[in-house]
Each structure stands twice: as structure tokens, then as C-alpha cells.
């Protein structure tokens, strides 16, 4: 979540289903409009959401580590999001996550 101004805020979210625990790490997921994950980006009153049929999503998500005992997940990603009724194409490059859940 990032506040740009009083009227403009950006919000970004990636979620992954728990079924990845059976994968061998590291592993890659091709980002598309369906799969093990959801990606959402909100800016300027426009929401790009991978579950929305009007949003086009492409990219790669790499999960490097999943430690269920310590509850840590880490990886990298890049993505392109386009929505027919939004004016911008969102391009994310060299995204990284390393977080507890």
C-alpha cells in the first residue's frame, strides 16, 4: 500500500494457494488469469485483478523458499497487467518478496 497524494493511493497484492507445499523449490508459475495465485493492483480508481475477465495478466512468479515451520515465503516476480477500461498498462519488474505469513 502506498499513498501518493490525498486522492491517489496504490495498493498491490499477491496471494498464493496453500497447495504449493507439494512443489519442489525453487519453482516457477506462469502468471495468467487463472492458477495457484491471485494478483491485484489498484491505482487512480482502477483495479487490475487477475480473477477479473477484463484484466489481462502475464509474467512469472518464482517461489524460492517456503518454510512452513518458520512461516516464511520468499521469491521474485515480474508481471504485466492490462484492463480494457483502464488507461494504463501496469508493468512490474524485479519484484521481490520475503515475508512471514
TADAMO-V745790 format. One record per backbone hydrogen bond with DSSP energy under -1.0 kcal/mol. NH is the residue of the N-H (numbers start at 1). CO is the residue of the C=O. If there is no record, write none. Layout:
# TADAMO-V745790
<<NH	CO> <NH	CO>>
This chain:
# TADAMO-V745790
<<2	10> <4	8> <5	8> <10	2> <11	42> <13	40> <15	38> <17	36> <20	17> <21	18> <22	19> <23	20> <27	63> <29	61> <31	59> <38	15> <40	13> <41	48> <42	11> <43	46> <46	43> <48	41> <50	39> <52	49> <55	52> <56	82> <58	80> <60	78> <61	29> <62	76> <63	27> <64	74> <65	74> <67	72> <71	67> <72	67> <73	99> <74	65> <75	97> <76	62> <77	95> <78	60> <79	92> <80	58> <81	90> <82	56> <84	54> <86	83> <90	81> <92	79> <95	77> <97	75> <99	73> <101	71>>
